């Protein structure tokens, strides 16, 4: 369990560090990274972490995914808290690293609604529902390599970040939102990015039965 937890920590660290750094660099460079570039960074980070850690821990790197897999009886109950604790810790340390590099940035890449809370909640729920359906469908049977599931799941993350990022930040991941929110103090809408992904991922179980 220690090895698996370390993989979840490392995977979430890389996701948060790379993705939020891309957001900040896009801001301070006047848009040179571009929104498409930011979406691609998040998708590639997810794909790479699944490719590296998938056969060890499953590379959930997302508490909502961990909870949904547990509810679907594809993860033992005694792994849930270690996984989630490792994911959130990895996200916080990732955001701390970003803060040390870009301490003047006001949000550190935190996810924030562009519209109403209700709009963002529904969209985050829907985005995570689709992501979790993809995870279920690409990981149902044992595969000789993690490469195909990695890039399919990473591609979905990039696609959803591309079109929904300007509205909600396209988190789909409580840990990804918790780290930057705590480090920047932007916690007023954090509940959206904790509850909506968990509900969305959990609802995806119904679509796979």
N, C-alpha and C positions, 0 to 999 in steps of 0.2 A: 504493500500500500504506500510505503514511503516513496518508492520509485515512481509510482503512478502519480502521486500528489505533486512530486517535484516536476514531473512533465506538465501537469496542469498549470502549475505556477509559472513555469518557463514559457509555455505556450501563450498564456494570457498576458504575461509581461510583454512578449514580443508584439502581440496584436495591438495592445494599448499604446506601447511606445512608438511603434512604427506608424500606426494610423493617426494618432493625435499629433505626432510630430509633423506628419504630412499636412494636416489641417493648419497648424501654426505656420509652417513654412510657406504655405499658400497665402496666408494672410500677410505675412511680413514681406513677401516678395511681390506683392501686388497682383497675385493670381497666376504666377508663372507655373505653379504645379498644376493648376486647374482643378475644377470639381471632378472631372473625369479621372484625373490622376489620383486624387484622394480616394475615390471609390475603388480604383484599381489597386492601390496600396492595401486597403482593408481586405479586398478579395484575395490578393496574392499572399498576404500574411496568414490568412486563415488556411489557404491551400497548403502553404509551406509547413505550417504547424501540424496539420493533419498528416501530411506526407512524412514528417519526421517522427511525430509522437503517436500517430494513429494506432500502431500495432502494440504500443505499450499501455497507454491509458485510454485510448479511444479518441484522445484530443478533443474533448468536449469544449474546453476553453470558454465555457458559457454556462452559468448556473441554470438558466432556463432549459438548456439541452439536458443537463444532468438530471434535473427534476423530471422532465418528460420521459427520459429513458428509464428512470426508476419507476415511474407510474406505469410504464409499459412492461415492467418486469424484465427489462434488459440490463439492469444494473442492481447490484445488491444494496440493500439498505445501509449497510455499514460503510459503504463507500461515499454516500451522498454528502455528509458533512465534511469529510476530508477533501473531497473534490471541490465543493463550493468554497470552503475556507481557503484552499490553495488558489483558486481562480480569483477571488476577491483580493487576496494578498498580492498576487502577481499584478493585478490591475493597479493597486495602490502604489506598489513599488515602481511600476512602469510610469505612472503619472508623477511620482516623486522625481524620477530621472528626468522627465520632461520639464518639470518645474525647475530643476537645477540648471537646465540648459536654456530655458525660455521663461525666466521668472517674471518678466514684464508683461507677458501675455495675460489678458484678463480672464479667459475661460479655460485655457490649457486644453482646448479641444473638447470641452464638455458638450453633451447633447442637450439642446434646448428647443422647445417648440417654436415654430415660426408663426403658427396660428393659435387656435384655442387648444386647451388641454384635452378636450374631448376628441378633437380631430387627430391629435398626435397619439392619444391612447389607442384609438381604433386602428390607425395606420400601423403603429408598432405591433399591435396584436396581429394584424393581418400579415405583416412582413415576417414575423417570427413563425406564424402558422405555416407559411409557404416554405420558409427555411427548414422547419422541422419535418415537414412532409418530405422534402428533398433528402434530408438526413436519413429518415426511415427507409426510403425507397432505395437509396444507394448503399446502405450498410446492412440490409436485411440478411443477405447471404455472405458467408466468408469469401473473401476474394484473395487471389495470390499477391496482389499489390494494393497499396493504398492510393496510388497515383490517380486512378480514375475518380473514385469518390472525392479525393482531395480537391481536384480541379473543378468537379461539378459543383460541390458545395461552395468552394471559393468563388466560383463564377456567379452563383446565386447571390452571395453576399455582395459582390461587386455590382451586379445588376440592380439589386434593391437599394444599395447605397447611391447608385447613380441617379435613380429617378426620385427616391424619397428623401435623400439627404438634405435638400434645401427646405423640406417641410418639418422633419422631426430630428434630423441628424442620423436617422437610420441606424439606431443602436442594435436592436434585436438581441441585446446581451446586457443583463444587469451589471455584470462586472465591468464591462467596457464603459458604462456610464458612471458607476460608483467611483472609480478611481479619479477621473478628472473632476468630478463634482466635489469630492471631499478636498482635493488639493487646491481647487480654485475658490471654494466656498459657494459655488453655484448649485445649491441643493434644493432650491424651491420647487423644481419640477421633477426631482429625482424619482418620486413615487411612480410616475408614469413609466419610466424606463426600468423599473423593478417589476411592477405588477403586470404591465401589458405583455412583455415577452414571456413571462411565466405562464400566463393564461393562454397566450397564443400557441406556445409550444405544447402545452398540455392538451389543448383542443385538437392538435394534429394527430393525437393518438386515435381519435374517433375516425379520422380519414384513412387510417391504415388497417382497419378491422372490417 
